[in-house]
Amino acid sequence: MDDFFEKYIDNLVNECLQTSKLSILSDKEKKDMAGRLRNHFYDKTINTLLDQLSDEQASQIKALDPKDPKVSELMSQFAASIPGFSFVLEDKLKGEMDKVLQTGQIPT
């Protein structure tokens, strides 16, 4: 994943883990929750980006293995070409984070 996306998601995960509902978890539970949160925010990032792309651009990303480094390159390239994408993504991820903060659960 692109360093920008990775750092942003890591910050969200850390903020979630510091809330009263999640800070009481054991170290093992926090590690597990951090992985699940990271995956959730990453999925939301990809889905938000895919919603903004043309069918051709979306097909290029969907055709790749999610672990392929080219996915990060394409995500960054496409995200940079979408006016206001960073605001759309921030709103989406902050909304997801708010749900986690309110419930202590990862939204489904």
Residue pairs with C-beta under 8 A, 6 or more apart in sequence:
1 9
1 42
1 71
1 72
1 75
2 72
2 73
2 75
2 76
4 76
5 42
5 45
5 72
5 75
5 76
8 93
9 38
9 41
9 42
9 45
9 93
10 38
12 37
12 41
12 93
12 97
13 34
13 37
13 38
13 41
15 97
16 22
16 33
16 37
16 97
16 100
16 101
17 23
17 25
17 30
17 33
17 34
17 37
19 100
19 101
19 104
21 101
21 103
21 104
22 30
22 33
22 100
22 104
25 33
33 106
36 106
37 100
37 106
40 96
40 106
40 107
41 93
41 96
41 97
44 92
44 93
44 96
45 75
45 89
45 93
46 61
46 66
46 75
48 88
48 89
48 92
48 93
49 61
49 75
49 78
49 79
49 82
49 85
49 89
50 58
50 61
50 62
52 78
52 82
52 85
52 88
53 61
53 78
53 82
57 74
57 78
60 74
61 71
61 74
61 75
61 78
64 70
64 71
64 74
65 71
79 85
79 86
79 89
82 88
96 107
99 105
99 107
100 106
100 107
